[in-house]
Amino acid sequence: MRLAVSLSGTNLARASDYNQRIVLQAIRLSGETTRIALAQQTGLTPPTIANITTRLEDMGLVAQLGRKHGGRGQPALRLAIHPDGAFAIGLNVDRDHITLVTLDLAGDVRSRVTREVRFALPEDVVSIIAEELGGLLAAGGVDPDRVLGVGVARPDDLGGITLPHKPRGYERWSAVDFASLLKDVLPWPVHVDNDAAAAALGEAQGVGGQDRASFFYVLITAGLGGGPVIDGSYYRGARLRSGEIGLLPDPAGPFPGALVQDTVSLSAIEERLEQAGRSLERLDDLLALDPVMATTVDQWIADATRALTAPLVAVTCLLDPDAILIGGRLPVPLIERLSARIEAALAQVPMPVRVPVQPAQMASDAPAIGAAILPFLDQLLPSDAILMQAGRVPAI
């Protein structure tokens, strides 16, 4: 899936849909623009720009803001995205929570709801959506007729990975078809992606995300995932399993045969707290100042730094990304502490380059937000797949 494409159009006859998507994206990213500026930015002819912007206005996706005064000659018509022109719903299904968001065409989250549910079964997810959807749409001012679709972000092997306290029957997730599961409660097209891939997509499409051509996203949830974005494109690998940093062996882990996610995950933190006689009711409890909680969290950060250092040395040397981004459901102060500790650890390792380690722009909700972008990419915004459907890939 292409995350950030060059905003250059093509005048090839079979690429009109692609050109329309490019122009719409250019308007979204600019905040406000003119037809003259769009022609200069995309390389499309002024008549082509006029036809496309008129069509986008007729579709309710673009609005006129009046004339731009102050220059010479006829004032240029100002154009901007119409946020209510289209919406999408993002759903993140994980082993410790269910999150729903609504996203408008401008990329703003209009409403969100999270249920902290441990190992929700398929019927539990359907029930939660049925209970929350009406309020979610109302809170966001979302017109159901303007919803393009639903994006679903879930971990690979949702029912298969072994985690503490996984109940019997949870493996049923491995055989679930989300479109069939959700058709009665979410009557729109359904797009499914890996949660780390969706998180990287949410980051790339979020505030500041367009400034990074390449980054590696580390997603800390009940498990641990990774997402490589290279030259603006999410790299999935030959078998669609790239970025599986959590499944790397951890020779110094808590038991023989341990994986990195056996140390670096919310499940690992919770298990440590249980061994210390503490329960984790809310994630913000990790910020508590009582000695047992603070000591457990401090030791986890130290161990997580150790477990991630070698994998991220490999990421740095092999990919040379602009940044390594840490996101997930950890409270932001802990993400900041972990990022600083990992960056300091990497600084001690001889490497050809130094890569900053930073908290992600959108930490906790990135998978759901990224999932909500999938319907926009399918129907309105540019991606490599659109050029392939047009039958040829022009140079841009």
Secondary structure, DSSP 4 states (H G I P E B T S, - for coil): -BSS--------GGGHHHHHHHHHHHHHHHSSEEHHHHHHHH---HHHHHHHHHHHHHTTSEEEEEEE-SSSSSPEEEEEE-GGG-EEEEEEE-SS-EEEEEEETTS-EEEEEEE--TT--HHHHHHHHHHHHHHHHHHHT--GGGEEEEEEEE-TTTTTS--TTPPTTGGGGGG--HHHHHTTT--S-EEEEEHHHHHHHHHHTSTTGGG-S-EEEEEESSSEEEEEEETTEE---TTS-TT-GGGSB-TTSSSTT-BGGGTSSHHHHHHHHHHTT---SSGGGGG--SHHHHHHHHHHHHHHHHHHHHHHHHHHHHH--SEEEEEESS-HHHHHHHHHHHHHHHHTS--S----EEE-SS-TTHHHHHHHHHHHHHHTS--HHHHHHHTS----
